Amino acid sequence: MNSFPSVLVVDDDEDTCRNLADIFGDLGYRVEIAHSGESALELARKHRYDVAVLDLMMPGMDGATLSGEMVKMRVGTVTMIVTAYPANPRAEFAMRGGAWRILSKPVDLRLLLGFIDEVTHQPLLLIVDDDRGLCANLWDLLQDVGYRVCVAHDVISATKRVNDTSYNVILLDIKLPDGDGRQVLAALPQDSNDTQVVVITGCPGGMEQYVQQILSRGINTLMRKPLDVPQLLTVLRTLTSGDAAMGALKSTSTNPLEEWQRPRDN
């Protein structure tokens, strides 16, 4: 896994693409370019990018449509639109569809680089759960509070995700349609020691064996469904704020399984 941030630049103006690619490359980013929305979408299907810088007005698929398609992929890419016409209704459409920023052309490079630096320092989360509605709700919630989010709905796609990218936190359901969370944990690369895992599941009854095996791997953050959103956000802030805070979180429960099994108040 490569820790250097990756950027996709999409513009039908080849000189613009080349100039931005040279600048980003000199700063250590991994950069790829595309000259149409269609070719950019094909790249996005194969690779995950931290940031996509998209021209708004292009022949064929415009930047607003491309941004919406990339956001729907749930691959953790933050899209930014650049345009000479920021008042164009398509720019507003792009923002409603999930674009993070609209920047005017000619691009203020200092502003653009500042935004990219901000994005690439946002914690990256992976949600592994076959409940697509829950994943969509969490994706919206966590994006709004400053996380980049990826989603996987089964063991196969989760395994591919964890081998392609390093995550700060994984929200991991125990029961998945093609296996269980233990298989995802087993697939984590050896150099992923900094990845924190929050195990989530429904009714604890009958799941003790699974949970105990997961705890034996050193995972001790357990949450029950339906998720307590304020508690989840507190846990995520703690897990992404450093080792000292992580120690404080772990010290709150000497027996995570016992705490997890305790009946909830009505």
N, C-alpha and C positions, 0 to 999 in steps of 0.2 A: 504494500500500500504506500502511496506517495503522499507526503504531508504538504507539498506545495499547493497553494490554491490554484484552481483551474478556472479559466475564463473562456467563454465562447463569444466571439465578436461576429455579428451578423449585419452586413450592409451590402447593398448592391454596388456601392462605390468601392472598387478594388483598392484605390489609394487609401481610403479611410481605414479599411480593414488592415492593410499592411502597416500603416503608421501606428495604429493602436496595438497591433500585435507586437511590433518592435518595442514599443514603450513597456507593455506588460511583460514581455520576455526579458527585457533588461532588468526589471524589478524582481525577477525570479518566479513569476507566475507561469503556469503551463497554459498555453494559448492555442486555441483552434479557431479557424475562421470559416465562414460560409457566406455565399453571396445571394442566397435566396432563402425564404422561409422554409420551403420544402426540403432543401438540402440540410438546413440547420436542424429541422425536426428529425431527420434521419440520423444525424449525429447524436442528438439528444436521446434517441431510443437506445443507442449503443453505449453511451458514456454519460456519467454524471458530472455536471459542472457546478462549481460553487456559485458562479455569477454568469449571467448571459446579458450582454450589452446589445440591444436590438434596435436597428433603425425602424422608425415607424412606417414610412412610406416606401414600400418595395413592390415591384411587379409581382403578380401572383399573390401568395400569402403575405399579408402585411405583418408588421411587428406586433400589433395588438392581438391578432389571431394567433400568431406564433407564441406569444407570451401566455395566452390562455391555454394553449395546447400543452406547453411545457409545465405550467402549473398543475394541470390536471394529471400529469404523470406522477405527481407526488414524489419526485426524486430529489427534493431538497435544493433545487436550483432557484436562486433569487434573480428575477428579471428586472432590468432597467431599460427604459425606452429613451432613445435619443431622437430628436426631431427638430426640424427648422420651423415647425408649426405646432407649438405646444398647446395652442387653443383648439386644435383640430378635435372634433368629437371622437375620433378614433383613439386619441390619447386618453380621454376620459374613460372610454370603453376599456382600454388596457388596464387602467387603475382599478376599475370595478372588477376586472377579471383576475386581479392578483399581482399586477406589476408593482414593484416596490417604489420606484422613483421615475419621474419624467424629467429629462435633462434637455435643455435647449441646445441646438447647433448654432454656431460652432461650439463644440463641447469645451467646457472649462475643465481642463485636465486635472487641476488640483482638486476641484470639487468631486469629479468622477473617481479619482484615486482614493479620496477620503471616504466616499461611500463604499467602494470595494473593500477597503481596509476594515470598515465597520462591519460589513456583511461577513467577511471571512473570519472575524473574531466572534461571531455569534455561535453559541454552542449548537452542535449538530446532533439531532436525536433520530433514532430509528424506532418506529412503532411496529411491533410484530403481533398481529391479531387478525383473526378471520372475520371479525365483526366489522364490516366495511363502514357501517354507519358510525360506530364508535371511532374508527380511525379518521373518518372525515371530520367529525366534530373536534377531535383532539388536534388534528392538523390545523384547523382554523384557529382554535384557541391558542395553541402554542406558537403559531406564526405571529399572531397578534401581540404576544408578549415578548417577542424577540428571539425565538429559536428558529433554526432551520430544521425542517422535518422531512424524513423519508418514511415510507410505509412499505410493509410486506405482509402478505396475508397467509403465507404458508411457509413450511420449512425450506422448500427449494428456493423460493425467491429471497427469503431471509438469509440463507447461507450465501447466496450470490452477493447480496448487499454487504454483509460483514466481511467478505473477502475482497470486495472492491474498494471499500471506504472505511476509514477509521471514525468511529462515533464517540461522542462524549458520554451519551447515555442511551441504553436500549430499554424500551418498555416492552416486556416480553410476556405474552400470554402463555400459560402452561399447555393448554390443549389446543392443538392445531389440526386442520383437516387431514394432513398427510404425516402426522407424527406429534411431537411435543417439544416444549421449550428446551428440554435437555439436549436435543440434537442441534439446536441453534447454538447453545453454549459450547457444545463440543466442536463446532465449526469455527469458533472465534480464533483468529490467528494468535500465535504465541506472543506477538509483540503488541497485543491489545490490552495490556495490564491496566492502562489508564481508563479503559471503557467501564463505566458503571452500569449495572443492570438492576432494573426495578421489575420484579416479577409480579404480574397481575393475573387474577383469575376470579371466577365466580364463587359459588358456594364452596367452602373449604371441605365439606363432607366428602370422604373418599379420596381426597387428594393428598393426604398426609405423606404417602410414600414418595410421590413426585416431589413435593416440597422439601422433604428431608434430604433427598438426593441432590436437589439444587442447592440447599444450604451447605451441603458437604463440599461444594465447589467454591465456597467463600462468599456466596451471594446471601445477603441478609436483609435486603430491603424488599418487603412483601406488601402488596396492596390488594384489597378485595374490591370486586365489582359489586354494585355500581361505584365508580371511583368518586372519592371525595375530592372535588376539584381544588379547593383551597389547600388541602393537604398535599395533593399531587404537586401543585406549583411550589409549595414550600420545600418538598423533597427535591424537586428538580433544581431549585435555586441552591440548595445545600450541596447537592452532588456536583454541580458545575462551578462551585466557588472555591474549591481547593481542598487539600488533604486535611487541614485542621477542622474545617466544617464537616468533612466526611466523618471524621472521628467523633464529632459531637453527635451526628445523626446515629451512628452505630451504637453509641452509648445509651441511647434512649430506650432500648429494649434489649434485655439480656437474653431473652428467649423469643426470637421473632416468630417461630411456629406457634408458640403458646399465645402470643399477642394476636396473631393472624386468625387463630381459631376462636377467639373470644367472641361471644354473641354481641351483635350490635344493639345499641339502644334503639327502641322504636321512636 
